[in-house]
Amino acid sequence: MAHSFYEVITQLAEKTAASNSVQLIVKAPEEVSLEQQIRMMETMIKQKVDGIAIAPIDPDALVPAINKAVEAGIPVVCFETDAPLSRRLSYIGPDHYKGGALMGEVVSKLMKGKGMVLVESGMSNTPIQKKRLSGMLDYLSRNTAIQVLEVGYNEGSSDKALSDMERMIDDHPHFDTLITLDILSSSASILLWKAKGLKRNALSFGMMPNVKEALINGQITSVISQNEQVWGDYIIGQLLRAARGETIPVYMDTGNKEMTKDSLALK
């Protein structure tokens, strides 16, 4: 979707594309829309592009479109979200279950293994959110006495993310930490912290310009980065190699790491 998170990835991909004399065509739905993403894939196939990189909104539903592109001789790689049932050549991104487990570890360290948390996630039916949430909840249940008061799902809406978190905070005023598991919730949490002036812990996923600023300003405590800064370079590199007929790795694990105000200062 059109969002600052993907704009940063696009800018980095554009730099690599330019240095390799590649014309980069970028298309993104204005909001989370499977139908629009399928139509954009169809358009690219008709344009006979030399390669396609896609972060599929619904991996299973995108299988026919991905396979159609491959059958037309167009190599396809997935990034952020994998479509393993398709004929895509490669997946670029982290292990999202491990990312959720890392979030659980960060929460436990911050809260010394006890207390109460609120969680806002993205779309309830997407593999990324399911794996992140499972990874975090599994870690917390096995290793801590931390209580998860409520889990909300924004279902792809920034407005719903904001209203969910406002309601949860009103319903559970004694919470210790707010955890956001997707980019829409992370951005909304920054607005909420600014509006309410809350002095609680806020933990997020995905390094974006506004998240970086919020880390520096103390509105967000920690962020789980997926090393998004390498995605653009990896995407162009993989597609160029595939277009030349070279064998490319099926999985390029970009990993997960915690980022804090202090770790930013060390850069």
ChimeraX attribute file (.defattr): number of C-alpha atoms within 10 A of each C-alpha:
attribute: neighborCount
match mode: 1-to-1
recipient: residues
	/A:1	18
	/A:2	12
	/A:3	14
	/A:4	15
	/A:5	19
	/A:6	17
	/A:7	14
	/A:8	18
	/A:9	18
	/A:10	18
	/A:11	13
	/A:12	19
	/A:13	22
	/A:14	20
	/A:15	15
	/A:16	19
	/A:17	19
	/A:18	11
	/A:19	8
	/A:20	12
	/A:21	8
	/A:22	14
	/A:23	11
	/A:24	17
	/A:25	10
	/A:26	12
	/A:27	14
	/A:28	16
	/A:29	15
	/A:30	10
	/A:31	13
	/A:32	16
	/A:33	14
	/A:34	16
	/A:35	12
	/A:36	16
	/A:37	22
	/A:38	18
	/A:39	13
	/A:40	17
	/A:41	20
	/A:42	15
	/A:43	12
	/A:44	17
	/A:45	21
	/A:46	11
	/A:47	9
	/A:48	12
	/A:49	16
	/A:50	18
	/A:51	22
	/A:52	23
	/A:53	22
	/A:54	23
	/A:55	21
	/A:56	21
	/A:57	22
	/A:58	17
	/A:59	21
	/A:60	13
	/A:61	15
	/A:62	22
	/A:63	19
	/A:64	15
	/A:65	18
	/A:66	29
	/A:67	18
	/A:68	17
	/A:69	24
	/A:70	19
	/A:71	11
	/A:72	12
	/A:73	15
	/A:74	21
	/A:75	26
	/A:76	25
	/A:77	25
	/A:78	23
	/A:79	21
	/A:80	18
	/A:81	21
	/A:82	25
	/A:83	25
	/A:84	15
	/A:85	12
	/A:86	19
	/A:87	18
	/A:88	23
	/A:89	20
	/A:90	24
	/A:91	25
	/A:92	26
	/A:93	24
	/A:94	23
	/A:95	18
	/A:96	24
	/A:97	20
	/A:98	18
	/A:99	26
	/A:100	27
	/A:101	21
	/A:102	20
	/A:103	30
	/A:104	27
	/A:105	19
	/A:106	19
	/A:107	27
	/A:108	19
	/A:109	12
	/A:110	14
	/A:111	17
	/A:112	12
	/A:113	18
	/A:114	16
	/A:115	18
	/A:116	18
	/A:117	22
	/A:118	21
	/A:119	21
	/A:120	25
	/A:121	24
	/A:122	25
	/A:123	18
	/A:124	15
	/A:125	11
	/A:126	15
	/A:127	18
	/A:128	24
	/A:129	20
	/A:130	17
	/A:131	18
	/A:132	25
	/A:133	25
	/A:134	18
	/A:135	20
	/A:136	23
	/A:137	19
	/A:138	16
	/A:139	20
	/A:140	22
	/A:141	13
	/A:142	8
	/A:143	13
	/A:144	19
	/A:145	14
	/A:146	20
	/A:147	16
	/A:148	16
	/A:149	14
	/A:150	13
	/A:151	16
	/A:152	19
	/A:153	22
	/A:154	21
	/A:155	16
	/A:156	20
	/A:157	15
	/A:158	19
	/A:159	12
	/A:160	18
	/A:161	25
	/A:162	21
	/A:163	14
	/A:164	19
	/A:165	24
	/A:166	14
	/A:167	11
	/A:168	19
	/A:169	14
	/A:170	11
	/A:171	12
	/A:172	14
	/A:173	9
	/A:174	11
	/A:175	19
	/A:176	17
	/A:177	21
	/A:178	22
	/A:179	25
	/A:180	28
	/A:181	26
	/A:182	22
	/A:183	23
	/A:184	25
	/A:185	30
	/A:186	31
	/A:187	23
	/A:188	18
	/A:189	28
	/A:190	20
	/A:191	15
	/A:192	17
	/A:193	17
	/A:194	11
	/A:195	9
	/A:196	9
	/A:197	10
	/A:198	11
	/A:199	11
	/A:200	14
	/A:201	19
	/A:202	25
	/A:203	25
	/A:204	28
	/A:205	27
	/A:206	23
	/A:207	22
	/A:208	22
	/A:209	12
	/A:210	14
	/A:211	23
	/A:212	20
	/A:213	14
	/A:214	21
	/A:215	24
	/A:216	16
	/A:217	11
	/A:218	16
	/A:219	24
	/A:220	25
	/A:221	19
	/A:222	27
	/A:223	28
	/A:224	21
	/A:225	20
	/A:226	23
	/A:227	16
	/A:228	22
	/A:229	16
	/A:230	15
	/A:231	22
	/A:232	23
	/A:233	18
	/A:234	19
	/A:235	26
	/A:236	24
	/A:237	17
	/A:238	24
	/A:239	23
	/A:240	19
	/A:241	13
	/A:242	20
	/A:243	16
	/A:244	9
	/A:245	10
	/A:246	11
	/A:247	11
	/A:248	15
	/A:249	11
	/A:250	13
	/A:251	16
	/A:252	17
	/A:253	13
	/A:254	19
	/A:255	16
	/A:256	23
	/A:257	13
	/A:258	18
	/A:259	19
	/A:260	17
	/A:261	18
	/A:262	11
	/A:263	10
	/A:264	11
	/A:265	8
	/A:266	6
	/A:267	5
